[in-house]
Amino acid sequence: MVSIMIDYSMTSQQPAVRPNLAAALEDRGFRITRPRQRVIGAIEEQGEGFTAESLCDALQDVGRATVYRTIRHLLEVGSLCKLIMPDGTPKYSLARVEHHHHTMCINCGTVSEFRDSTIERALRSIEREIPDEIVGHRMEFYVVCAACSTHGSR
């Protein structure tokens, strides 16, 4: 059984269903140590568009190896999404349980997620055309977010 949290702050009509990070790790046999709890708490606070370095800076009393290892484990269990910014910087975002895609602001680094039925139909159509088993894909849109557009920082 997977524990989930519902985030009603999403702008879409449906709430985002997010995995319980500690439960996801425990279900895979990882111990939830005090430092790992601190990393999980910081990730849940940051939510969207954080870097491993920003976590290390926020958690100076937690070892860097613990931060990076926890991120790696959360990626492996599917609780985090890894996004690559145009400059090559990896950013992370809490994963929704259902399939989704991301937008990333090229100015401020804000990460958002979305679902679109037209894209989902196109992906199903592509799946029928490719004779091989598709095991994953990545679709990210690089944008100038509304806040940056408003402030003219393009």
BELWOLIN-V605189 format. One record per run of one state. SS is the DSSP state (hx for helix, st for strand, lp for the rest). FROM is the first residue (numbers start at 0). TO is the last residue. If there is no record, write none. Layout:
BEGIN
ss=SS from=FROM to=TO
ss=SS from=FROM to=TO
END
This chain:
BEGIN
ss=lp from=0 to=2
ss=st from=3 to=6
ss=lp from=7 to=14
ss=st from=15 to=18
ss=lp from=19 to=19
ss=hx from=20 to=26
ss=lp from=27 to=32
ss=hx from=33 to=45
ss=lp from=46 to=48
ss=st from=49 to=49
ss=lp from=50 to=50
ss=hx from=51 to=57
ss=lp from=58 to=62
ss=hx from=63 to=75
ss=lp from=76 to=78
ss=st from=79 to=83
ss=lp from=84 to=88
ss=st from=89 to=93
ss=lp from=94 to=94
ss=st from=95 to=95
ss=lp from=96 to=99
ss=st from=100 to=104
ss=lp from=105 to=109
ss=st from=110 to=113
ss=lp from=114 to=115
ss=hx from=116 to=128
ss=lp from=129 to=138
ss=st from=139 to=142
ss=lp from=143 to=144
ss=hx from=145 to=149
ss=lp from=150 to=153
END
